[in-house]
Amino acid sequence: AGGYGHTVKEIAEKIGIFDQIAFLDDNPSVPEAIDTCANASRYRSTFPCAYPAIGDCTRRAELIMFLEKERFQVPRIIHPSATLSPSSIIDSGVIIEANATVNAMAHIKKGCIKSAFFLIISNSKYF
């Protein structure tokens, strides 16, 4: 339920297809978490979809495997402002953030995060 978790939650809310959204978090001091990640299977009937909103890619991959083993659906979460080529392939467990672009024939693999960002440079000798 950290910063990235809230980013994913806001995108999921914006999509508008999920009835309920809740956090599981292993940090006991997080007030909005309803339980820990280890207890995820308790919530499968109420929350059939789960997304591991964790920035650490290794831990996110482990949690995707855990969720799939526990028979959760791990959705693709795609911000409405993202641009996707019709020839692109987006695997489960992918989040595509606001204003991101997925170009032709790209294959975004399970668990990837696709962002759009700008780098601001000052005093460049090239401009």
Rosetta blueprint (number, residue, H / E / L):
1 A L
2 G L
3 G H
4 Y H
5 G H
6 H H
7 T H
8 V H
9 K H
10 E H
11 I H
12 A H
13 E H
14 K H
15 I H
16 G L
17 I L
18 F L
19 D L
20 Q L
21 I L
22 A L
23 F E
24 L E
25 D L
26 D L
27 N L
28 P L
29 S L
30 V L
31 P L
32 E L
33 A E
34 I E
35 D E
36 T L
37 C H
38 A H
39 N H
40 A H
41 S H
42 R H
43 Y H
44 R L
45 S L
46 T L
47 F L
48 P L
49 C E
50 A L
51 Y L
52 P L
53 A L
54 I L
55 G L
56 D L
57 C H
58 T H
59 R H
60 R H
61 A H
62 E H
63 L H
64 I H
65 M H
66 F H
67 L H
68 E H
69 K H
70 E L
71 R L
72 F L
73 Q E
74 V L
75 P L
76 R L
77 I E
78 I E
79 H L
80 P L
81 S L
82 A L
83 T E
84 L E
85 S L
86 P L
87 S L
88 S L
89 I E
90 I E
91 D L
92 S L
93 G L
94 V L
95 I E
96 I E
97 E L
98 A L
99 N L
100 A L
101 T E
102 V E
103 N L
104 A L
105 M L
106 A L
107 H E
108 I E
109 K L
110 K L
111 G L
112 C L
113 I E
114 K E
115 S L
116 A L
117 F L
118 F L
119 L L
120 I L
121 I L
122 S L
123 N L
124 S L
125 K L
126 Y L
127 F L
